[in-house]
Amino acid sequence: MAENKATNNMSTKMEDNELVITRVFDAPRDLVFKVWSEAEHLKNWWGPIGFKLGVVEFDFRPGGFFHYNMLSPDGYEMWGKFVYHEIESPEKIVYVNSFSDPEGNIVRAPFSAAFPLEIHNLLTFTELEGKTTITLRGGPINATEEERNFFEGMFESMKQGFGGTFDQLDEYLAKV
């Protein structure tokens, strides 16, 4: 069962209006960082389970961005965007993510107008004995109180979503 697999080596919590997810991968840090930093790898594991990821543009540098679309099995399309702010290979990636339109403009989430427009993410990679621990800290920026409250209310859903995405990453790392 995917959820059990995710919870065995993943921890999640809310802390100061941030979602904090920690997951251990049986792969060296350089490889784990590489599959986060190259489009040809990201397209194989990023996103909800069952969705097909299309990379529209990928510019992995501070000030660059990752613009993508996700197609659900039933044909529903969503768009997203990361704007990279800080990159320290192979230790850290800081980015802001949001939903977008096909042109890359920030838009409201398709599921709720109360979801924050922008989420600040700090992704760190640490290695111990050939295994890599990823810690993702994410929280709304420039958000209203309603948006912050909605984000906190999405905790369980985000925990499940990242669990599935990280399961896909785990499976992908075993193949590369």
One Martini backbone bead per residue (centre of mass of N, CA, C, O) as a GRO file, in nm:
protein
  176
    1MET     BB    1   0.095   0.037   0.025
    2ALA     BB    2   0.166   0.361  -0.028
    3GLU     BB    3   0.107   0.498   0.244
    4ASN     BB    4   0.282   0.313   0.418
    5LYS     BB    5   0.546   0.366   0.277
    6ALA     BB    6   0.552   0.673   0.336
    7THR     BB    7   0.530   0.651   0.659
    8ASN     BB    8   0.797   0.492   0.721
    9ASN     BB    9   0.994   0.755   0.583
   10MET     BB   10   0.779   0.984   0.680
   11SER     BB   11   0.739   1.323   0.786
   12THR     BB   12   0.476   1.533   0.928
   13LYS     BB   13   0.412   1.895   0.976
   14MET     BB   14   0.308   2.172   1.155
   15GLU     BB   15   0.492   2.495   1.137
   16ASP     BB   16   0.442   2.805   1.134
   17ASN     BB   17   0.260   2.773   0.865
   18GLU     BB   18   0.414   2.500   0.793
   19LEU     BB   19   0.510   2.251   0.589
   20VAL     BB   20   0.668   1.944   0.706
   21ILE     BB   21   0.890   1.730   0.518
   22THR     BB   22   1.028   1.400   0.572
   23ARG     BB   23   1.260   1.204   0.366
   24VAL     BB   24   1.394   0.885   0.288
   25PHE     BB   25   1.656   0.786   0.059
   26ASP     BB   26   1.809   0.518  -0.137
   27ALA     BB   27   2.031   0.766  -0.209
   28PRO     BB   28   2.236   0.981  -0.326
   29ARG     BB   29   2.246   1.317  -0.320
   30ASP     BB   30   2.332   1.381  -0.613
   31LEU     BB   31   2.093   1.227  -0.739
   32VAL     BB   32   1.857   1.366  -0.601
   33PHE     BB   33   1.925   1.647  -0.701
   34LYS     BB   34   1.919   1.585  -1.006
   35VAL     BB   35   1.603   1.502  -1.017
   36TRP     BB   36   1.533   1.815  -0.937
   37SER     BB   37   1.736   1.969  -1.177
   38GLU     BB   38   1.598   1.793  -1.422
   39ALA     BB   39   1.358   1.759  -1.653
   40GLU     BB   40   1.400   1.456  -1.746
   41HIS     BB   41   1.329   1.369  -1.448
   42LEU     BB   42   1.077   1.517  -1.336
   43LYS     BB   43   0.869   1.396  -1.551
   44ASN     BB   44   0.882   1.097  -1.394
   45TRP     BB   45   0.761   1.207  -1.076
   46TRP     BB   46   0.607   1.461  -1.074
   47GLY     BB   47   0.322   1.448  -0.895
   48PRO     BB   48   0.048   1.299  -0.918
   49ILE     BB   49  -0.087   1.012  -0.929
   50GLY     BB   50  -0.142   0.950  -1.283
   51PHE     BB   51   0.005   1.187  -1.391
   52LYS     BB   52   0.101   1.390  -1.660
   53LEU     BB   53   0.405   1.548  -1.738
   54GLY     BB   54   0.469   1.877  -1.869
   55VAL     BB   55   0.735   2.052  -2.013
   56VAL     BB   56   0.774   2.385  -2.104
   57GLU     BB   57   0.982   2.508  -1.883
   58PHE     BB   58   1.350   2.505  -1.800
   59ASP     BB   59   1.533   2.707  -1.541
   60PHE     BB   60   1.807   2.619  -1.340
   61ARG     BB   61   1.800   2.915  -1.162
   62PRO     BB   62   1.826   3.199  -1.036
   63GLY     BB   63   1.519   3.327  -1.175
   64GLY     BB   64   1.410   3.080  -1.268
   65PHE     BB   65   1.194   2.822  -1.430
   66PHE     BB   66   0.907   2.596  -1.384
   67HIS     BB   67   0.693   2.494  -1.646
   68TYR     BB   68   0.376   2.317  -1.614
   69ASN     BB   69   0.182   2.022  -1.680
   70MET     BB   70  -0.119   1.838  -1.582
   71LEU     BB   71  -0.256   1.511  -1.655
   72SER     BB   72  -0.520   1.339  -1.612
   73PRO     BB   73  -0.670   1.041  -1.678
   74ASP     BB   74  -0.951   1.223  -1.753
   75GLY     BB   75  -0.820   1.514  -1.886
   76TYR     BB   76  -0.727   1.701  -1.669
   77GLU     BB   77  -0.588   2.034  -1.655
   78MET     BB   78  -0.285   2.160  -1.510
   79TRP     BB   79  -0.094   2.439  -1.380
   80GLY     BB   80   0.261   2.525  -1.316
   81LYS     BB   81   0.507   2.699  -1.092
   82PHE     BB   82   0.853   2.768  -1.058
   83VAL     BB   83   1.060   2.991  -0.863
   84TYR     BB   84   1.390   3.049  -0.842
   85HIS     BB   85   1.613   3.172  -0.571
   86GLU     BB   86   1.787   2.915  -0.457
   87ILE     BB   87   2.112   2.747  -0.521
   88GLU     BB   88   2.280   2.455  -0.359
   89SER     BB   89   2.491   2.238  -0.469
   90PRO     BB   90   2.337   1.952  -0.307
   91GLU     BB   91   2.155   2.113  -0.059
   92LYS     BB   92   1.966   2.352  -0.208
   93ILE     BB   93   1.616   2.467  -0.259
   94VAL     BB   94   1.459   2.774  -0.358
   95TYR     BB   95   1.099   2.818  -0.392
   96VAL     BB   96   0.814   2.927  -0.584
   97ASN     BB   97   0.479   2.818  -0.589
   98SER     BB   98   0.219   2.779  -0.849
   99PHE     BB   99  -0.040   2.843  -1.017
  100SER     BB  100  -0.123   2.837  -1.370
  101ASP     BB  101  -0.110   2.920  -1.687
  102PRO     BB  102  -0.002   2.860  -2.007
  103GLU     BB  103   0.181   3.142  -1.978
  104GLY     BB  104   0.267   3.165  -1.647
  105ASN     BB  105   0.048   3.282  -1.485
  106ILE     BB  106  -0.084   3.356  -1.196
  107VAL     BB  107  -0.327   3.148  -1.029
  108ARG     BB  108  -0.579   3.002  -0.909
  109ALA     BB  109  -0.688   2.741  -0.777
  110PRO     BB  110  -0.913   2.506  -0.902
  111PHE     BB  111  -1.037   2.427  -0.596
  112SER     BB  112  -0.960   2.733  -0.469
  113ALA     BB  113  -0.967   3.076  -0.372
  114ALA     BB  114  -0.816   3.017  -0.077
  115PHE     BB  115  -0.564   2.949  -0.200
  116PRO     BB  116  -0.262   3.031  -0.220
  117LEU     BB  117  -0.069   3.174  -0.467
  118GLU     BB  118   0.197   3.137  -0.276
  119ILE     BB  119   0.478   2.908  -0.220
  120HIS     BB  120   0.728   2.863   0.004
  121ASN     BB  121   1.038   2.675  -0.055
  122LEU     BB  122   1.245   2.446   0.137
  123LEU     BB  123   1.508   2.240   0.011
  124THR     BB  124   1.677   1.966   0.164
  125PHE     BB  125   2.002   1.786   0.153
  126THR     BB  126   2.099   1.483   0.318
  127GLU     BB  127   2.380   1.268   0.403
  128LEU     BB  128   2.377   0.911   0.511
  129GLU     BB  129   2.508   0.630   0.419
  130GLY     BB  130   2.372   0.677   0.112
  131LYS     BB  131   2.145   0.850   0.229
  132THR     BB  132   1.859   1.068   0.171
  133THR     BB  133   1.745   1.370   0.313
  134ILE     BB  134   1.439   1.529   0.285
  135THR     BB  135   1.345   1.875   0.335
  136LEU     BB  136   1.022   2.027   0.342
  137ARG     BB  137   0.941   2.378   0.343
  138GLY     BB  138   0.601   2.511   0.345
  139GLY     BB  139   0.454   2.843   0.269
  140PRO     BB  140   0.282   3.114   0.271
  141ILE     BB  141   0.273   3.416   0.076
  142ASN     BB  142   0.104   3.694   0.073
  143ALA     BB  143  -0.130   3.619   0.281
  144THR     BB  144  -0.416   3.568   0.404
  145GLU     BB  145  -0.587   3.445   0.661
  146GLU     BB  146  -0.765   3.261   0.490
  147GLU     BB  147  -0.531   3.126   0.334
  148ARG     BB  148  -0.378   3.014   0.578
  149ASN     BB  149  -0.613   2.842   0.687
  150PHE     BB  150  -0.650   2.669   0.436
  151PHE     BB  151  -0.370   2.548   0.430
  152GLU     BB  152  -0.393   2.408   0.706
  153GLY     BB  153  -0.653   2.239   0.612
  154MET     BB  154  -0.459   2.076   0.386
  155PHE     BB  155  -0.262   1.883   0.527
  156GLU     BB  156  -0.362   1.593   0.462
  157SER     BB  157  -0.362   1.623   0.155
  158MET     BB  158  -0.059   1.701   0.126
  159LYS     BB  159   0.053   1.450   0.258
  160GLN     BB  160  -0.057   1.254   0.044
  161GLY     BB  161   0.061   1.387  -0.209
  162PHE     BB  162   0.362   1.372  -0.124
  163GLY     BB  163   0.369   1.072  -0.076
  164GLY     BB  164   0.318   0.995  -0.376
  165THR     BB  165   0.548   1.155  -0.503
  166PHE     BB  166   0.775   1.019  -0.329
  167ASP     BB  167   0.720   0.737  -0.431
  168GLN     BB  168   0.796   0.801  -0.724
  169LEU     BB  169   1.083   0.885  -0.659
  170ASP     BB  170   1.176   0.620  -0.536
  171GLU     BB  171   1.126   0.451  -0.794
  172TYR     BB  172   1.309   0.617  -0.980
  173LEU     BB  173   1.580   0.589  -0.825
  174ALA     BB  174   1.593   0.271  -0.874
  175LYS     BB  175   1.639   0.323  -1.207
  176VAL     BB  176   1.899   0.549  -1.221
   0.00000   0.00000   0.00000
